[in-house]
């Protein structure tokens, strides 16, 4: 009464060999490079050239190629940029610690300290 099914079921498991798989370390490298690249963009906008070069070196090491950098400025408030950079450095620190990347962890911690100090200075200057 019914015609038999002649095609493969769409619910069957796919062949695992046809899809690329990355290790946990590779995924963490990609994530860390992304956080550092975002931190680099904010650092460039703040005009912190020495820090930007150190961050760019870490991104290059993780990606195997120099990061794309742009000169497009958003003209955002310096306090907001320091807050954003502090948050990005914190994310990078967490990922660097989880993958045991000492160089990136030290750099991220240094950037967090620098942005904390900058935020503290801007609050003191802006206080009545």
BALOBA-1460 file (C-alpha; in Angstrom, 3 decimals):
// residues 128
<rec num="1" residu="x" x="0.000" y="0.000" z="0.000"/>
<rec num="2" residu="x" x="2.826" y="2.432" z="0.818"/>
<rec num="3" residu="x" x="5.913" y="2.880" z="-1.304"/>
<rec num="4" residu="x" x="9.140" y="2.108" z="0.549"/>
<rec num="5" residu="x" x="11.528" y="4.950" z="1.390"/>
<rec num="6" residu="x" x="14.382" y="5.035" z="-1.109"/>
<rec num="7" residu="x" x="16.447" y="7.924" z="0.227"/>
<rec num="8" residu="x" x="18.535" y="8.299" z="3.344"/>
<rec num="9" residu="x" x="16.753" y="9.676" z="6.324"/>
<rec num="10" residu="x" x="17.457" y="13.307" z="7.146"/>
<rec num="11" residu="x" x="17.545" y="12.247" z="10.789"/>
<rec num="12" residu="x" x="20.475" y="9.885" z="10.445"/>
<rec num="13" residu="x" x="23.883" y="10.863" z="11.772"/>
<rec num="14" residu="x" x="26.149" y="12.573" z="9.263"/>
<rec num="15" residu="x" x="29.551" y="11.253" z="8.413"/>
<rec num="16" residu="x" x="31.856" y="12.839" z="11.001"/>
<rec num="17" residu="x" x="34.828" y="12.816" z="8.618"/>
<rec num="18" residu="x" x="33.229" y="15.331" z="6.262"/>
<rec num="19" residu="x" x="33.080" y="18.124" z="8.876"/>
<rec num="20" residu="x" x="36.187" y="19.883" z="10.167"/>
<rec num="21" residu="x" x="36.750" y="19.643" z="13.896"/>
<rec num="22" residu="x" x="38.972" y="21.797" z="16.078"/>
<rec num="23" residu="x" x="40.522" y="20.922" z="19.378"/>
<rec num="24" residu="x" x="39.709" y="22.812" z="22.554"/>
<rec num="25" residu="x" x="43.104" y="24.528" z="22.354"/>
<rec num="26" residu="x" x="42.427" y="25.707" z="18.807"/>
<rec num="27" residu="x" x="39.043" y="27.071" z="19.847"/>
<rec num="28" residu="x" x="40.625" y="28.902" z="22.779"/>
<rec num="29" residu="x" x="43.320" y="30.330" z="20.488"/>
<rec num="30" residu="x" x="40.632" y="31.689" z="18.171"/>
<rec num="31" residu="x" x="38.661" y="33.129" z="21.072"/>
<rec num="32" residu="x" x="41.740" y="34.716" z="22.677"/>
<rec num="33" residu="x" x="42.858" y="36.231" z="19.373"/>
<rec num="34" residu="x" x="39.374" y="37.701" z="18.928"/>
<rec num="35" residu="x" x="39.343" y="39.314" z="22.370"/>
<rec num="36" residu="x" x="42.839" y="40.694" z="21.859"/>
<rec num="37" residu="x" x="41.951" y="42.020" z="18.393"/>
<rec num="38" residu="x" x="38.958" y="43.856" z="19.867"/>
<rec num="39" residu="x" x="41.198" y="45.207" z="22.633"/>
<rec num="40" residu="x" x="43.653" y="46.323" z="19.949"/>
<rec num="41" residu="x" x="40.963" y="48.343" z="18.172"/>
<rec num="42" residu="x" x="40.045" y="50.176" z="21.381"/>
<rec num="43" residu="x" x="43.707" y="50.658" z="22.288"/>
<rec num="44" residu="x" x="44.391" y="52.136" z="18.851"/>
<rec num="45" residu="x" x="41.479" y="54.515" z="19.308"/>
<rec num="46" residu="x" x="42.839" y="55.618" z="22.665"/>
<rec num="47" residu="x" x="46.155" y="56.357" z="20.956"/>
<rec num="48" residu="x" x="48.200" y="54.030" z="23.178"/>
<rec num="49" residu="x" x="50.794" y="53.077" z="20.578"/>
<rec num="50" residu="x" x="53.195" y="51.074" z="22.785"/>
<rec num="51" residu="x" x="50.382" y="48.993" z="24.258"/>
<rec num="52" residu="x" x="48.838" y="48.543" z="20.815"/>
<rec num="53" residu="x" x="52.081" y="47.133" z="19.429"/>
<rec num="54" residu="x" x="52.338" y="44.626" z="22.285"/>
<rec num="55" residu="x" x="48.744" y="43.509" z="21.716"/>
<rec num="56" residu="x" x="49.293" y="43.282" z="17.946"/>
<rec num="57" residu="x" x="52.316" y="41.037" z="18.550"/>
<rec num="58" residu="x" x="50.187" y="38.630" z="20.594"/>
<rec num="59" residu="x" x="47.419" y="38.592" z="17.982"/>
<rec num="60" residu="x" x="50.031" y="37.885" z="15.300"/>
<rec num="61" residu="x" x="51.434" y="35.016" z="17.352"/>
<rec num="62" residu="x" x="48.007" y="33.456" z="17.841"/>
<rec num="63" residu="x" x="46.731" y="33.924" z="14.285"/>
<rec num="64" residu="x" x="50.003" y="33.439" z="12.455"/>
<rec num="65" residu="x" x="49.476" y="36.730" z="10.606"/>
<rec num="66" residu="x" x="49.480" y="40.391" z="11.596"/>
<rec num="67" residu="x" x="46.096" y="41.761" z="12.643"/>
<rec num="68" residu="x" x="44.084" y="44.046" z="10.439"/>
<rec num="69" residu="x" x="44.185" y="47.528" z="11.912"/>
<rec num="70" residu="x" x="42.074" y="50.481" z="10.986"/>
<rec num="71" residu="x" x="42.240" y="54.182" z="11.663"/>
<rec num="72" residu="x" x="38.496" y="54.703" z="11.888"/>
<rec num="73" residu="x" x="37.871" y="56.626" z="15.086"/>
<rec num="74" residu="x" x="34.485" y="56.660" z="16.776"/>
<rec num="75" residu="x" x="35.354" y="59.733" z="18.858"/>
<rec num="76" residu="x" x="33.818" y="58.003" z="21.860"/>
<rec num="77" residu="x" x="34.333" y="59.324" z="25.363"/>
<rec num="78" residu="x" x="37.713" y="58.282" z="26.819"/>
<rec num="79" residu="x" x="36.041" y="56.933" z="29.957"/>
<rec num="80" residu="x" x="33.778" y="54.688" z="27.897"/>
<rec num="81" residu="x" x="36.752" y="53.486" z="25.852"/>
<rec num="82" residu="x" x="38.752" y="52.674" z="28.997"/>
<rec num="83" residu="x" x="35.771" y="50.776" z="30.428"/>
<rec num="84" residu="x" x="35.411" y="48.809" z="27.188"/>
<rec num="85" residu="x" x="39.139" y="48.080" z="27.065"/>
<rec num="86" residu="x" x="39.112" y="46.957" z="30.703"/>
<rec num="87" residu="x" x="36.260" y="44.535" z="30.003"/>
<rec num="88" residu="x" x="37.963" y="43.160" z="26.884"/>
<rec num="89" residu="x" x="41.255" y="42.722" z="28.729"/>
<rec num="90" residu="x" x="39.369" y="40.842" z="31.445"/>
<rec num="91" residu="x" x="37.853" y="38.476" z="28.905"/>
<rec num="92" residu="x" x="41.254" y="37.936" z="27.328"/>
<rec num="93" residu="x" x="42.742" y="37.227" z="30.754"/>
<rec num="94" residu="x" x="40.142" y="34.546" z="31.493"/>
<rec num="95" residu="x" x="40.743" y="32.785" z="28.169"/>
<rec num="96" residu="x" x="44.533" y="33.132" z="28.423"/>
<rec num="97" residu="x" x="44.453" y="31.609" z="31.906"/>
<rec num="98" residu="x" x="42.284" y="28.709" z="30.751"/>
<rec num="99" residu="x" x="44.696" y="27.865" z="27.949"/>
<rec num="100" residu="x" x="47.781" y="28.531" z="30.159"/>
<rec num="101" residu="x" x="49.142" y="31.245" z="27.860"/>
<rec num="102" residu="x" x="51.383" y="33.141" z="30.260"/>
<rec num="103" residu="x" x="52.432" y="35.876" z="27.822"/>
<rec num="104" residu="x" x="48.871" y="36.755" z="26.875"/>
<rec num="105" residu="x" x="47.704" y="36.548" z="30.499"/>
<rec num="106" residu="x" x="50.421" y="38.935" z="31.662"/>
<rec num="107" residu="x" x="49.642" y="41.357" z="28.843"/>
<rec num="108" residu="x" x="45.903" y="41.250" z="29.602"/>
<rec num="109" residu="x" x="46.502" y="41.791" z="33.331"/>
<rec num="110" residu="x" x="48.802" y="44.745" z="32.593"/>
<rec num="111" residu="x" x="46.182" y="46.279" z="30.319"/>
<rec num="112" residu="x" x="43.492" y="45.815" z="32.959"/>
<rec num="113" residu="x" x="45.710" y="47.597" z="35.494"/>
<rec num="114" residu="x" x="46.445" y="50.422" z="33.064"/>
<rec num="115" residu="x" x="42.780" y="50.958" z="32.253"/>
<rec num="116" residu="x" x="41.817" y="50.776" z="35.928"/>
<rec num="117" residu="x" x="44.370" y="53.488" z="36.665"/>
<rec num="118" residu="x" x="43.113" y="55.592" z="33.755"/>
<rec num="119" residu="x" x="39.529" y="55.255" z="34.972"/>
<rec num="120" residu="x" x="40.582" y="56.189" z="38.485"/>
<rec num="121" residu="x" x="42.393" y="59.274" z="37.134"/>
<rec num="122" residu="x" x="39.422" y="60.382" z="35.040"/>
<rec num="123" residu="x" x="37.100" y="60.032" z="38.035"/>
<rec num="124" residu="x" x="39.449" y="62.126" z="40.186"/>
<rec num="125" residu="x" x="39.744" y="64.783" z="37.515"/>
<rec num="126" residu="x" x="35.994" y="64.854" z="36.919"/>
<rec num="127" residu="x" x="35.158" y="64.945" z="40.673"/>
<rec num="128" residu="x" x="34.106" y="68.335" z="42.116"/>
